[in-house]
């Protein structure tokens, strides 16, 4: 299993955070709620408000090690710092904005600390000022769609979206997995074969393939798994949860959805990348470090109580 060593300075920084110092709670580019703009605005204006300081083209602070498996999705790769990954995502498109996702997360004890466990990347939408009746109509429409189990596409043609899961000490979070989905513009649908060729050109020959599903699987040492020799397949959708395993290293999965009008043309592409062994190690080391800080807090409370507490009246 890959091991990660956390520097003492990081643990000290966490101790300060536990005592009340401020730590980031929003992904780079997210607009704080207390100063969120109001009023009608175009998608371009909303994007400008939310994106903040974006540096494009994005550059990674740490390059992928030589001879290591290709593990990135549009430059975002496991192990990358969260805010750096957010910058890469926003460089995907001028309308792309990122927001912290607080509804999804890993099953870890954070001991009361705020850890950014993931963020969404999606196209900014126009801000529309609606009347109370319009809001009520929208709510009724959404309720009817849920009741009828109506499928609502997550994207429009020409749009893309991301979900990036992260973990680490507060302010030190790093990417564990990255998923991206793109709907191709209606008038510019590529062929399914050309998309497959592009995937193979980037990631190499797949370990396994099933129709329009492809997987590239490696063990924790970086050795490629032969077809049928392992079970490190992952779900490629941005809506799917991460399936981390200490038996798996880098795993990349892709799904090409054909057009309903012409199966030789690609309607969309979804790609997901993660590193199971690295992710499991980060989860464990993060929880262990948080527990040490919490244990120190409790010990200090006991010591303070011994020195300063009132004696019980008996």
Secondary structure, DSSP 8 states (H G I E B T S, - for coil): -------HHHHHHHHHHHTT-----S-TT---GGG---S-B-HHHHHHHHH-S--SS---SS---TT----EETTEETT-BHHHHHHHHHTT-TTEEEEE--S---S---TT-----EEEEEE---B----HHHHHHHHHHHHHHHHTT----S--TT-EEEEEEEESSTT--EEEEEEEEEE--GGG--BHHHHHHHHHHHH-S-SEEETTEEEEEB-TTS-B--TTS-------STTS-----TT--EEEEEEEEE-SS-TTBEEEEEEEEEEHHHHHHHHHHHHHHHHHHHHHHHHHHHHHHHHH------
